[in-house]
Amino acid sequence: MATGAVAGPAVSFGEFVASRSVGLQRFAYLVTGNVEDARDAVQDALVGAYPRWTQVVRKGDPEAYVRRSIVNAHVSRRRRDGRESAWDPSWLEVAGPDNSPALLDAQLAVRLVTDLPLRQRAAVVLRFYEDRSYAEIGEICGCSAGAARVLVHRALTALRARFPLEDSDD
């Protein structure tokens, strides 16, 4: 989903939260790796955005602002606590025989990004899970589009090192 698709100049804070809270929770989970930390990061971001909502909307992309706040909230909490919380993949587990390709892809994606540094993890999630441009990633992560490209490149290099492709004759 492109940024700003839901939030226009007249969108209220309540409308934004109602329409984007599920997506923000998913994003936060993929960044934090823990359901409780994701909820805290989203709550912190929304609490911070509420008093200045008019200015946030006026700047043009409230969703990018809130997503950046989610990343910043998690970084701040991690620095304060001095550790990364354990990943909790339980929300991906489905009772019964439902092993749909989408579910298996989501489970694999979570396992792959677990060990990436936070900013690389956020950049990969934004690029491949949310199909964001490097400019959008840079805006959310607080860096230039070129730096966002470097974050994604380094993350992919790390992932390839962990899971080298087998040689094939194809």
N, CA, C and O atoms as a DFTB+ gen file, in Angstrom:
680 C
 N C O
     1  1       0.840      -1.181       0.000
     2  2       0.000       0.000       0.000
     3  2       0.880       1.236       0.000
     4  3       1.817       1.341       0.791
     5  1       0.583       2.150      -0.869
     6  2       1.384       3.367      -0.942
     7  2       1.122       4.233       0.273
     8  3       0.025       4.236       0.833
     9  1       2.145       4.963       0.666
    10  2       1.960       5.841       1.812
    11  2       1.002       6.947       1.436
    12  3       0.921       7.369       0.282
    13  1       0.272       7.409       2.449
    14  2      -0.649       8.505       2.229
    15  2      -1.955       8.105       1.563
    16  3      -2.815       8.959       1.350
    17  1      -2.133       6.815       1.222
    18  2      -3.332       6.394       0.528
    19  2      -4.574       6.557       1.396
    20  3      -5.652       6.858       0.883
    21  1      -4.435       6.363       2.694
    22  2      -5.577       6.476       3.589
    23  2      -5.677       7.883       4.157
    24  3      -6.773       8.425       4.305
    25  1      -4.555       8.458       4.467
    26  2      -4.541       9.724       5.177
    27  2      -4.417      10.888       4.211
    28  3      -3.377      11.069       3.577
    29  1      -5.452      11.655       4.102
    30  2      -5.430      12.853       3.290
    31  2      -5.484      14.061       4.196
    32  3      -5.400      13.920       5.416
    33  1      -5.625      15.257       3.622
    34  2      -5.609      16.465       4.424
    35  2      -6.715      16.514       5.478
    36  3      -6.531      17.152       6.515
    37  1      -7.853      15.862       5.248
    38  2      -8.966      15.974       6.175
    39  2      -9.105      14.770       7.099
    40  3     -10.091      14.678       7.831
    41  1      -8.159      13.854       7.087
    42  2      -8.304      12.646       7.896
    43  2      -8.106      12.980       9.372
    44  3      -7.161      13.671       9.753
    45  1      -9.020      12.473      10.187
    46  2      -8.889      12.702      11.622
    47  2      -7.973      11.637      12.216
    48  3      -7.713      10.604      11.598
    49  1      -7.498      11.905      13.407
    50  2      -6.650      10.940      14.108
    51  2      -7.402       9.626      14.316
    52  3      -6.844       8.551      14.095
    53  1      -8.649       9.708      14.735
    54  2      -9.462       8.515      14.960
    55  2      -9.646       7.690      13.698
    56  3      -9.569       6.462      13.739
    57  1      -9.890       8.362      12.568
    58  2     -10.043       7.659      11.293
    59  2      -8.740       6.970      10.900
    60  3      -8.742       5.832      10.429
    61  1      -7.641       7.669      11.101
    62  2      -6.340       7.089      10.773
    63  2      -6.079       5.835      11.598
    64  3      -5.690       4.802      11.052
    65  1      -6.289       5.917      12.901
    66  2      -6.057       4.779      13.782
    67  2      -6.980       3.626      13.411
    68  3      -6.544       2.476      13.359
    69  1      -8.247       3.922      13.154
    70  2      -9.207       2.868      12.806
    71  2      -8.826       2.161      11.509
    72  3      -8.969       0.943      11.400
    73  1      -8.348       2.909      10.538
    74  2      -8.052       2.308       9.237
    75  2      -6.662       1.696       9.151
    76  3      -6.451       0.800       8.333
    77  1      -5.706       2.142       9.959
    78  2      -4.326       1.686       9.795
    79  2      -3.771       0.910      10.986
    80  3      -2.626       0.464      10.926
    81  1      -4.523       0.733      12.053
    82  2      -3.958       0.114      13.257
    83  2      -3.487      -1.316      13.026
    84  3      -2.452      -1.708      13.564
    85  1      -4.208      -2.097      12.249
    86  2      -3.788      -3.484      12.002
    87  2      -2.474      -3.511      11.216
    88  3      -1.564      -4.269      11.556
    89  1      -2.374      -2.705      10.189
    90  2      -1.139      -2.640       9.410
    91  2       0.042      -2.136      10.231
    92  3       1.164      -2.619      10.082
    93  1      -0.220      -1.163      11.097
    94  2       0.841      -0.647      11.964
    95  2       1.297      -1.712      12.955
    96  3       2.489      -1.814      13.249
    97  1       0.364      -2.503      13.471
    98  2       0.723      -3.585      14.390
    99  2       1.583      -4.633      13.687
   100  3       2.563      -5.115      14.256
   101  1       1.220      -4.985      12.456
   102  2       2.020      -5.965      11.696
   103  2       3.432      -5.440      11.458
   104  3       4.420      -6.147      11.656
   105  1       3.500      -4.191      11.031
   106  2       4.809      -3.585      10.799
   107  2       5.632      -3.599      12.083
   108  3       6.800      -3.990      12.077
   109  1       5.022      -3.173      13.174
   110  2       5.736      -3.111      14.453
   111  2       6.182      -4.497      14.900
   112  3       7.271      -4.648      15.455
   113  1       5.357      -5.505      14.666
   114  2       5.763      -6.859      15.043
   115  2       6.996      -7.287      14.251
   116  3       7.933      -7.855      14.810
   117  1       6.990      -7.013      12.960
   118  2       8.137      -7.418      12.141
   119  2       9.398      -6.652      12.525
   120  3      10.507      -7.159      12.353
   121  1       9.241      -5.450      13.038
   122  2      10.402      -4.678      13.501
   123  2      10.864      -5.153      14.872
   124  3      12.062      -5.306      15.111
   125  1       9.911      -5.384      15.772
   126  2      10.273      -5.722      17.155
   127  2      10.419      -7.212      17.398
   128  3      11.227      -7.634      18.225
   129  1       9.635      -8.014      16.676
   130  2       9.682      -9.455      16.850
   131  2       8.913      -9.970      18.038
   132  3       9.019     -11.149      18.375
   133  1       8.149      -9.127      18.676
   134  2       7.444      -9.529      19.885
   135  2       6.109      -8.786      19.912
   136  3       6.062      -7.572      19.714
   137  1       5.034      -9.520      20.156
   138  2       3.702      -8.930      20.119
   139  2       3.569      -7.797      21.127
   140  3       3.050      -6.732      20.790
   141  1       4.020      -8.002      22.338
   142  2       3.899      -6.967      23.379
   143  2       4.738      -5.733      23.036
   144  3       4.276      -4.602      23.189
   145  1       5.966      -5.954      22.576
   146  2       6.806      -4.819      22.180
   147  2       6.195      -4.073      21.003
   148  3       6.288      -2.848      20.923
   149  1       5.566      -4.813      20.085
   150  2       4.913      -4.178      18.938
   151  2       3.767      -3.289      19.408
   152  3       3.625      -2.155      18.951
   153  1       2.957      -3.807      20.315
   154  2       1.846      -3.001      20.845
   155  2       2.369      -1.744      21.533
   156  3       1.832      -0.651      21.351
   157  1       3.428      -1.918      22.327
   158  2       4.006      -0.762      23.027
   159  2       4.544       0.270      22.039
   160  3       4.330       1.470      22.212
   161  1       5.243      -0.199      21.001
   162  2       5.826       0.723      20.025
   163  2       4.739       1.486      19.277
   164  3       4.866       2.690      19.056
   165  1       3.668       0.790      18.884
   166  2       2.564       1.465      18.190
   167  2       1.891       2.460      19.124
   168  3       1.593       3.587      18.729
   169  1       1.655       2.045      20.352
   170  2       1.020       2.951      21.313
   171  2       1.885       4.185      21.546
   172  3       1.380       5.308      21.536
   173  1       3.184       3.984      21.754
   174  2       4.086       5.123      21.960
   175  2       4.056       6.068      20.758
   176  3       4.014       7.288      20.917
   177  1       4.076       5.492      19.558
   178  2       4.072       6.311      18.342
   179  2       2.772       7.104      18.219
   180  3       2.795       8.291      17.893
   181  1       1.646       6.452      18.478
   182  2       0.357       7.142      18.364
   183  2       0.164       8.187      19.459
   184  3      -0.392       9.256      19.205
   185  1       0.615       7.886      20.664
   186  2       0.534       8.861      21.760
   187  2       1.363      10.096      21.406
   188  3       0.957      11.223      21.690
   189  1       2.518       9.882      20.789
   190  2       3.355      11.011      20.394
   191  2       2.775      11.805      19.232
   192  3       2.964      13.019      19.154
   193  1       2.068      11.129      18.325
   194  2       1.514      11.806      17.151
   195  2       0.234      12.582      17.461
   196  3      -0.042      13.598      16.823
   197  1      -0.533      12.121      18.417
   198  2      -1.844      12.720      18.681
   199  2      -1.793      14.224      18.947
   200  3      -2.537      14.967      18.307
   201  1      -0.941      14.708      19.870
   202  2      -0.974      16.145      20.160
   203  2      -0.559      17.027      18.989
   204  3      -0.904      18.208      18.954
   205  1       0.162      16.479      18.048
   206  2       0.608      17.282      16.903
   207  2       0.021      16.767      15.588
   208  3       0.616      16.948      14.526
   209  1      -1.145      16.125      15.662
   210  2      -1.736      15.487      14.494
   211  2      -1.947      16.456      13.337
   212  3      -1.705      16.095      12.185
   213  1      -2.389      17.667      13.614
   214  2      -2.612      18.639      12.541
   215  2      -1.328      18.907      11.764
   216  3      -1.339      18.936      10.534
   217  1      -0.218      19.102      12.482
   218  2       1.061      19.339      11.812
   219  2       1.535      18.097      11.063
   220  3       2.095      18.208       9.972
   221  1       1.317      16.915      11.641
   222  2       1.725      15.666      11.001
   223  2       0.996      15.509       9.671
   224  3       1.615      15.170       8.661
   225  1      -0.301      15.751       9.662
   226  2      -1.095      15.625       8.437
   227  2      -0.682      16.700       7.435
   228  3      -0.604      16.432       6.236
   229  1      -0.421      17.903       7.913
   230  2      -0.039      19.008       7.035
   231  2       1.264      18.713       6.296
   232  3       1.441      19.143       5.156
   233  1       2.180      17.978       6.943
   234  2       3.455      17.642       6.302
   235  2       3.292      16.616       5.192
   236  3       4.213      16.425       4.398
   237  1       2.132      15.942       5.115
   238  2       1.840      15.158       3.928
   239  2       1.783      13.652       4.037
   240  3       1.121      13.030       3.206
   241  1       2.429      13.023       5.000
   242  2       2.394      11.571       5.052
   243  2       2.372      11.084       6.491
   244  3       3.403      10.692       7.038
   245  1       1.191      11.110       7.103
   246  2       1.117      10.719       8.510
   247  2       1.531       9.272       8.754
   248  3       2.077       8.959       9.812
   249  1       1.283       8.394       7.802
   250  2       1.664       6.995       8.005
   251  2       3.178       6.844       8.079
   252  3       3.680       6.098       8.919
   253  1       3.896       7.523       7.232
   254  2       5.361       7.470       7.298
   255  2       5.850       8.024       8.632
   256  3       6.788       7.489       9.223
   257  1       5.221       9.087       9.104
   258  2       5.593       9.678      10.392
   259  2       5.395       8.671      11.522
   260  3       6.273       8.494      12.367
   261  1       4.238       8.014      11.530
   262  2       3.939       7.059      12.599
   263  2       4.868       5.845      12.503
   264  3       5.339       5.358      13.530
   265  1       5.136       5.359      11.321
   266  2       6.043       4.212      11.161
   267  2       7.459       4.571      11.629
   268  3       8.130       3.766      12.276
   269  1       7.895       5.764      11.302
   270  2       9.212       6.192      11.782
   271  2       9.206       6.272      13.311
   272  3      10.181       5.899      13.963
   273  1       8.108       6.760      13.870
   274  2       7.991       6.821      15.326
   275  2       8.011       5.429      15.947
   276  3       8.549       5.247      17.039
   277  1       7.433       4.447      15.263
   278  2       7.462       3.064      15.755
   279  2       8.900       2.566      15.820
   280  3       9.317       1.992      16.826
   281  1       9.655       2.784      14.755
   282  2      11.062       2.366      14.737
   283  2      11.830       3.097      15.832
   284  3      12.602       2.481      16.568
   285  1      11.622       4.405      15.943
   286  2      12.327       5.185      16.962
   287  2      11.950       4.743      18.376
   288  3      12.809       4.674      19.255
   289  1      10.670       4.444      18.597
   290  2      10.231       3.991      19.922
   291  2      10.910       2.680      20.294
   292  3      11.316       2.481      21.439
   293  1      11.030       1.790      19.315
   294  2      11.676       0.505      19.597
   295  2      13.171       0.687      19.856
   296  3      13.728       0.062      20.758
   297  1      13.813       1.535      19.071
   298  2      15.240       1.802      19.288
   299  2      15.451       2.397      20.677
   300  3      16.352       1.975      21.403
   301  1      14.630       3.368      21.049
   302  2      14.762       4.002      22.366
   303  2      14.557       2.996      23.486
   304  3      15.320       2.969      24.452
   305  1      13.538       2.177      23.357
   306  2      13.266       1.177      24.390
   307  2      14.412       0.176      24.481
   308  3      14.808      -0.216      25.579
   309  1      14.946      -0.239      23.339
   310  2      16.049      -1.202      23.334
   311  2      17.306      -0.601      23.956
   312  3      18.022      -1.275      24.696
   313  1      17.570       0.665      23.655
   314  2      18.728       1.335      24.267
   315  2      18.544       1.470      25.772
   316  3      19.483       1.256      26.538
   317  1      17.349       1.822      26.190
   318  2      17.064       1.991      27.606
   319  2      17.174       0.666      28.358
   320  3      17.754       0.612      29.443
   321  1      16.617      -0.398      27.785
   322  2      16.641      -1.713      28.430
   323  2      17.976      -2.420      28.243
   324  3      18.341      -3.289      29.035
   325  1      18.705      -2.047      27.194
   326  2      20.016      -2.644      26.939
   327  2      19.975      -4.021      26.311
   328  3      20.991      -4.714      26.272
   329  1      18.811      -4.427      25.819
   330  2      18.738      -5.738      25.186
   331  2      17.556      -5.804      24.232
   332  3      16.599      -5.036      24.333
   333  1      17.653      -6.739      23.312
   334  2      16.569      -7.021      22.365
   335  2      15.680      -8.094      22.981
   336  3      16.185      -9.080      23.517
   337  1      14.377      -7.916      22.914
   338  2      13.486      -8.936      23.457
   339  2      13.447     -10.142      22.525
   340  3      13.730     -10.031      21.333
   341  1      13.098     -11.274      23.078
   342  2      13.057     -12.511      22.305
   343  2      11.927     -12.459      21.279
   344  3      10.852     -11.918      21.539
   345  1      12.193     -13.028      20.123
   346  2      11.169     -13.099      19.095
   347  2      10.101     -14.075      19.515
   348  3      10.398     -15.131      20.074
   349  1       8.869     -13.731      19.251
   350  2       7.728     -14.563      19.594
   351  2       6.947     -14.882      18.319
   352  3       6.074     -14.111      17.920
   353  1       7.257     -16.026      17.672
   354  2       6.579     -16.362      16.422
   355  2       5.221     -17.023      16.618
   356  3       4.652     -17.529      15.651
   357  1       4.680     -17.037      17.837
   358  2       3.446     -17.769      18.107
   359  2       2.258     -17.259      17.292
   360  3       1.369     -18.042      16.960
   361  1       2.222     -15.979      16.966
   362  2       1.086     -15.452      16.211
   363  2       1.022     -16.016      14.805
   364  3      -0.017     -15.939      14.150
   365  1       2.144     -16.593      14.327
   366  2       2.154     -17.188      12.989
   367  2       1.704     -18.641      12.987
   368  3       1.420     -19.206      11.931
   369  1       1.639     -19.243      14.166
   370  2       1.271     -20.645      14.237
   371  2      -0.237     -20.774      14.133
   372  3      -0.988     -20.071      14.809
   373  1      -0.658     -21.678      13.278
   374  2      -2.077     -21.876      13.031
   375  2      -2.444     -23.290      13.445
   376  3      -1.768     -24.249      13.075
   377  1      -3.520     -23.415      14.214
   378  2      -3.985     -24.746      14.604
   379  2      -4.561     -25.443      13.382
   380  3      -5.277     -24.829      12.591
   381  1      -4.256     -26.694      13.232
   382  2      -4.784     -27.473      12.126
   383  2      -3.814     -27.552      10.970
   384  3      -2.668     -27.111      11.062
   385  1      -4.295     -28.123       9.880
   386  2      -3.402     -28.411       8.744
   387  2      -3.242     -27.274       7.749
   388  3      -2.841     -27.524       6.612
   389  1      -3.535     -26.044       8.124
   390  2      -3.427     -24.932       7.184
   391  2      -1.975     -24.544       6.981
   392  3      -1.425     -23.750       7.745
   393  1      -1.362     -25.096       5.968
   394  2       0.014     -24.739       5.628
   395  2       0.029     -24.059       4.276
   396  3       0.751     -24.466       3.366
   397  1      -0.774     -23.022       4.157
   398  2      -0.856     -22.299       2.898
   399  2       0.488     -21.661       2.579
   400  3       1.251     -21.337       3.489
   401  1       0.781     -21.481       1.316
   402  2       2.056     -20.853       0.945
   403  2       2.264     -19.483       1.583
   404  3       3.387     -19.141       1.954
   405  1       1.204     -18.698       1.716
   406  2       1.344     -17.364       2.320
   407  2       1.766     -17.471       3.781
   408  3       2.615     -16.705       4.236
   409  1       1.182     -18.411       4.517
   410  2       1.532     -18.597       5.920
   411  2       2.973     -19.081       6.044
   412  3       3.726     -18.592       6.887
   413  1       3.351     -20.030       5.213
   414  2       4.728     -20.537       5.256
   415  2       5.723     -19.443       4.890
   416  3       6.800     -19.367       5.481
   417  1       5.380     -18.596       3.925
   418  2       6.250     -17.475       3.561
   419  2       6.403     -16.503       4.727
   420  3       7.502     -16.015       4.989
   421  1       5.306     -16.220       5.429
   422  2       5.367     -15.303       6.571
   423  2       6.233     -15.880       7.680
   424  3       7.026     -15.161       8.287
   425  1       6.087     -17.169       7.946
   426  2       6.900     -17.811       8.983
   427  2       8.375     -17.755       8.614
   428  3       9.215     -17.460       9.464
   429  1       8.697     -18.034       7.362
   430  2      10.086     -17.993       6.918
   431  2      10.639     -16.576       6.995
   432  3      11.777     -16.377       7.420
   433  1       9.843     -15.591       6.587
   434  2      10.298     -14.200       6.622
   435  2      10.663     -13.777       8.035
   436  3      11.686     -13.125       8.246
   437  1       9.836     -14.142       8.997
   438  2      10.123     -13.778      10.388
   439  2      11.413     -14.431      10.842
   440  3      12.245     -13.785      11.479
   441  1      11.589     -15.695      10.524
   442  2      12.817     -16.388      10.933
   443  2      14.054     -15.787      10.268
   444  3      15.120     -15.728      10.881
   445  1      13.921     -15.346       9.031
   446  2      15.059     -14.789       8.306
   447  2      15.527     -13.457       8.875
   448  3      16.728     -13.206       8.967
   449  1      14.593     -12.613       9.252
   450  2      14.980     -11.270       9.699
   451  2      15.315     -11.183      11.182
   452  3      15.738     -10.130      11.659
   453  1      15.133     -12.258      11.903
   454  2      15.334     -12.249      13.355
   455  2      16.675     -11.676      13.773
   456  3      16.733     -10.871      14.703
   457  1      17.741     -12.064      13.118
   458  2      19.077     -11.666      13.555
   459  2      19.596     -10.384      12.912
   460  3      20.725      -9.977      13.187
   461  1      18.812      -9.751      12.076
   462  2      19.275      -8.513      11.448
   463  2      19.245      -7.361      12.450
   464  3      18.395      -7.335      13.341
   465  1      20.163      -6.415      12.308
   466  2      20.073      -5.195      13.131
   467  2      18.747      -4.477      12.855
   468  3      18.172      -4.604      11.774
   469  1      18.288      -3.742      13.827
   470  2      16.961      -3.136      13.771
   471  2      16.703      -2.322      12.505
   472  3      15.680      -2.520      11.851
   473  1      17.585      -1.434      12.155
   474  2      17.338      -0.581      10.973
   475  2      17.333      -1.393       9.693
   476  3      16.553      -1.110       8.784
   477  1      18.204      -2.410       9.607
   478  2      18.199      -3.279       8.431
   479  2      16.887      -4.066       8.379
   480  3      16.286      -4.225       7.317
   481  1      16.462      -4.547       9.530
   482  2      15.199      -5.288       9.603
   483  2      14.048      -4.413       9.134
   484  3      13.226      -4.844       8.326
   485  1      13.987      -3.188       9.638
   486  2      12.918      -2.274       9.239
   487  2      12.967      -2.003       7.740
   488  3      11.928      -1.983       7.079
   489  1      14.156      -1.795       7.203
   490  2      14.298      -1.515       5.770
   491  2      13.846      -2.700       4.919
   492  3      13.185      -2.511       3.898
   493  1      14.195      -3.906       5.326
   494  2      13.785      -5.106       4.577
   495  2      12.276      -5.287       4.647
   496  3      11.640      -5.599       3.640
   497  1      11.702      -5.094       5.826
   498  2      10.250      -5.221       5.976
   499  2       9.550      -4.194       5.081
   500  3       8.592      -4.523       4.381
   501  1      10.032      -2.961       5.109
   502  2       9.415      -1.918       4.297
   503  2       9.563      -2.203       2.801
   504  3       8.632      -1.969       2.030
   505  1      10.711      -2.701       2.395
   506  2      10.966      -2.928       0.975
   507  2      10.215      -4.140       0.432
   508  3       9.575      -4.060      -0.616
   509  1      10.292      -5.251       1.140
   510  2       9.771      -6.489       0.573
   511  2       8.410      -6.902       1.112
   512  3       7.662      -7.581       0.408
   513  1       8.069      -6.523       2.315
   514  2       6.760      -6.859       2.866
   515  2       5.733      -5.807       2.468
   516  3       4.586      -6.130       2.160
   517  1       6.157      -4.543       2.476
   518  2       5.227      -3.464       2.165
   519  2       5.452      -2.841       0.793
   520  3       4.713      -1.940       0.397
   521  1       6.465      -3.309       0.063
   522  2       6.740      -2.848      -1.293
   523  2       6.931      -1.331      -1.368
   524  3       6.394      -0.670      -2.257
   525  1       7.699      -0.794      -0.426
   526  2       7.972       0.647      -0.388
   527  2       9.172       0.984      -1.257
   528  3      10.051       0.151      -1.477
   529  1       9.194       2.208      -1.745
   530  2      10.337       2.703      -2.514
   531  2      11.472       3.047      -1.547
   532  3      11.258       3.168      -0.340
   533  1      12.674       3.202      -2.092
   534  2      13.806       3.569      -1.239
   535  2      13.616       4.963      -0.634
   536  3      14.057       5.225       0.485
   537  1      12.966       5.840      -1.370
   538  2      12.690       7.177      -0.822
   539  2      11.755       7.073       0.383
   540  3      11.970       7.744       1.393
   541  1      10.722       6.239       0.283
   542  2       9.796       6.052       1.406
   543  2      10.502       5.400       2.592
   544  3      10.289       5.784       3.742
   545  1      11.347       4.407       2.298
   546  2      12.101       3.743       3.363
   547  2      12.998       4.747       4.064
   548  3      13.077       4.763       5.293
   549  1      13.672       5.580       3.292
   550  2      14.531       6.605       3.864
   551  2      13.766       7.561       4.745
   552  3      14.233       7.934       5.821
   553  1      12.585       7.963       4.291
   554  2      11.769       8.882       5.089
   555  2      11.366       8.231       6.416
   556  3      11.433       8.868       7.467
   557  1      10.952       6.976       6.365
   558  2      10.515       6.285       7.576
   559  2      11.686       5.996       8.506
   560  3      11.560       6.126       9.724
   561  1      12.825       5.605       7.938
   562  2      13.989       5.253       8.765
   563  2      14.849       6.452       9.130
   564  3      15.819       6.316       9.876
   565  1      14.506       7.618       8.613
   566  2      15.244       8.824       8.963
   567  2      16.585       8.930       8.279
   568  3      17.567       9.363       8.882
   569  1      16.629       8.530       7.008
   570  2      17.882       8.603       6.255
   571  2      17.557       8.923       4.798
   572  3      16.390       9.040       4.427
   573  1      18.580       9.061       3.990
   574  2      18.366       9.341       2.573
   575  2      17.954       8.063       1.844
   576  3      18.074       6.960       2.378
   577  1      17.468       8.233       0.619
   578  2      17.113       7.075      -0.201
   579  2      18.347       6.208      -0.457
   580  3      18.246       4.981      -0.476
   581  1      19.497       6.828      -0.651
   582  2      20.734       6.070      -0.862
   583  2      21.117       5.253       0.363
   584  3      21.545       4.105       0.244
   585  1      20.963       5.848       1.537
   586  2      21.265       5.112       2.769
   587  2      20.274       3.969       2.969
   588  3      20.639       2.908       3.474
   589  1      19.020       4.185       2.573
   590  2      18.019       3.114       2.656
   591  2      18.406       1.957       1.740
   592  3      18.257       0.789       2.101
   593  1      18.898       2.291       0.566
   594  2      19.354       1.271      -0.385
   595  2      20.514       0.474       0.228
   596  3      20.582      -0.744       0.068
   597  1      21.415       1.154       0.919
   598  2      22.541       0.488       1.579
   599  2      22.038      -0.426       2.706
   600  3      22.538      -1.539       2.864
   601  1      21.063       0.032       3.481
   602  2      20.499      -0.798       4.547
   603  2      19.930      -2.098       3.980
   604  3      20.178      -3.178       4.515
   605  1      19.173      -1.985       2.904
   606  2      18.580      -3.174       2.282
   607  2      19.674      -4.073       1.718
   608  3      19.628      -5.291       1.889
   609  1      20.654      -3.479       1.049
   610  2      21.749      -4.263       0.474
   611  2      22.514      -5.030       1.553
   612  3      22.803      -6.215       1.384
   613  1      22.839      -4.367       2.648
   614  2      23.565      -5.039       3.734
   615  2      22.729      -6.148       4.364
   616  3      23.252      -7.207       4.712
   617  1      21.447      -5.903       4.507
   618  2      20.563      -6.930       5.062
   619  2      20.513      -8.149       4.145
   620  3      20.595      -9.286       4.608
   621  1      20.379      -7.904       2.848
   622  2      20.330      -9.019       1.908
   623  2      21.655      -9.772       1.873
   624  3      21.667     -10.997       1.750
   625  1      22.762      -9.059       1.978
   626  2      24.072      -9.709       2.034
   627  2      24.160     -10.611       3.261
   628  3      24.646     -11.739       3.171
   629  1      23.695     -10.122       4.399
   630  2      23.705     -10.925       5.627
   631  2      22.800     -12.144       5.495
   632  3      23.158     -13.238       5.932
   633  1      21.633     -11.955       4.893
   634  2      20.716     -13.081       4.718
   635  2      21.288     -14.120       3.757
   636  3      21.156     -15.322       3.987
   637  1      21.918     -13.660       2.690
   638  2      22.538     -14.602       1.741
   639  2      23.670     -15.379       2.382
   640  3      23.887     -16.547       2.062
   641  1      24.391     -14.735       3.284
   642  2      25.483     -15.425       3.981
   643  2      24.927     -16.511       4.900
   644  3      25.537     -17.569       5.057
   645  1      23.781     -16.251       5.499
   646  2      23.154     -17.247       6.379
   647  2      22.508     -18.379       5.606
   648  3      22.484     -19.519       6.069
   649  1      21.984     -18.069       4.428
   650  2      21.272     -19.054       3.630
   651  2      21.782     -19.039       2.196
   652  3      21.093     -18.563       1.294
   653  1      22.989     -19.560       1.982
   654  2      23.545     -19.527       0.625
   655  2      22.692     -20.378      -0.327
   656  3      22.197     -21.447       0.031
   657  1      22.546     -19.872      -1.521
   658  2      21.809     -20.609      -2.551
   659  2      22.647     -21.793      -3.005
   660  3      23.865     -21.693      -3.151
   661  1      21.974     -22.915      -3.225
   662  2      22.683     -24.072      -3.727
   663  2      23.007     -23.862      -5.194
   664  3      22.232     -23.251      -5.931
   665  1      24.151     -24.369      -5.610
   666  2      24.507     -24.294      -7.022
   667  2      23.571     -25.202      -7.805
   668  3      23.279     -26.323      -7.388
   669  1      23.113     -24.713      -8.922
   670  2      22.240     -25.531      -9.758
   671  2      22.647     -25.347     -11.191
   672  3      23.346     -24.395     -11.541
   673  1      22.206     -26.261     -12.013
   674  2      22.523     -26.211     -13.435
   675  2      21.430     -25.533     -14.239
   676  3      21.478     -25.530     -15.469
   677  1      20.430     -24.949     -13.554
   678  2      19.292     -24.327     -14.261
   679  2      19.691     -23.141     -15.025
   680  3      18.853     -22.510     -15.669
